[in-house]
Amino acid sequence: MNEKSNTGFLSAKMVCTYFTISRSTLTRWRREKKRKFPRPVRLGPGRIAWPVEEIEKYTQELVQNNLDEDNIH
């Protein structure tokens, strides 16, 4: 993400692009409780989006967890 734009919202399409995943994978991630994927915010009828801060926080946690696992082995 752009360092200057850490506020705002990302659409489902933008989240899929950010993680290079398909829409069906995004749906699966949202349903997996152990994944703890951020919950979207309803912006209007039929419109949801994810706060940029939540996606960035989630990404940082993924990286940190991977680093922690690498240090264990």
C-alpha positions as CSV (number, residue, x, y, z in Angstrom):
1,M,0.0,0.0,0.0
2,N,1.0,3.6,-0.5
3,E,2.5,4.8,2.8
4,K,0.6,8.1,2.6
5,S,-2.8,6.4,2.1
6,N,-3.3,4.4,5.3
7,T,-6.9,5.6,5.7
8,G,-9.9,4.9,3.6
9,F,-11.5,1.7,2.3
10,L,-10.7,-1.0,-0.1
11,S,-13.3,-2.7,-2.2
12,A,-13.4,-6.5,-2.5
13,K,-11.8,-6.2,-5.9
14,M,-9.0,-4.1,-4.4
15,V,-8.5,-6.6,-1.5
16,C,-8.2,-9.4,-4.0
17,T,-5.7,-7.5,-6.1
18,Y,-3.7,-6.6,-2.9
19,F,-3.4,-10.2,-1.9
20,T,-3.4,-11.6,-5.5
21,I,-6.3,-13.9,-4.7
22,S,-9.6,-14.7,-6.3
23,R,-12.9,-13.5,-5.1
24,S,-13.8,-17.1,-4.0
25,T,-10.6,-17.2,-1.9
26,L,-11.5,-13.9,-0.3
27,T,-14.9,-15.4,0.6
28,R,-13.3,-18.5,2.1
29,W,-10.8,-16.4,4.1
30,R,-13.7,-14.4,5.5
31,R,-15.4,-17.6,6.7
32,E,-12.3,-19.2,8.3
33,K,-12.4,-18.3,12.0
34,K,-8.7,-19.3,12.6
35,R,-7.6,-16.9,9.8
36,K,-9.0,-13.8,11.7
37,F,-9.4,-11.9,8.4
38,P,-10.6,-8.4,9.0
39,R,-14.4,-7.8,8.8
40,P,-15.7,-5.5,6.1
41,V,-17.7,-2.4,6.8
42,R,-21.1,-1.9,5.1
43,L,-20.9,1.3,3.2
44,G,-24.4,1.1,1.7
45,P,-26.9,-1.4,0.2
46,G,-24.9,-4.2,-1.4
47,R,-21.6,-2.3,-0.8
48,I,-18.9,-3.5,1.6
49,A,-15.3,-2.5,2.0
50,W,-12.4,-3.0,4.3
51,P,-10.7,-0.3,6.2
52,V,-7.1,0.1,4.8
53,E,-5.8,0.2,8.4
54,E,-7.3,-3.2,9.1
55,I,-5.8,-4.8,5.9
56,E,-2.4,-3.3,6.7
57,K,-2.5,-4.6,10.3
58,Y,-3.5,-8.0,9.1
59,T,-0.7,-8.1,6.6
60,Q,1.8,-7.0,9.3
61,E,0.6,-9.8,11.5
62,L,1.0,-12.4,8.7
63,V,4.5,-11.2,8.1
64,Q,5.3,-11.3,11.8
65,N,3.9,-14.8,12.3
66,N,5.9,-16.0,9.3
67,L,9.1,-14.5,10.8
68,D,8.3,-16.0,14.2
69,E,7.8,-19.5,12.6
70,D,11.1,-19.1,10.6
71,N,13.0,-18.4,13.9
72,I,11.5,-21.5,15.6
73,H,12.9,-23.9,12.9
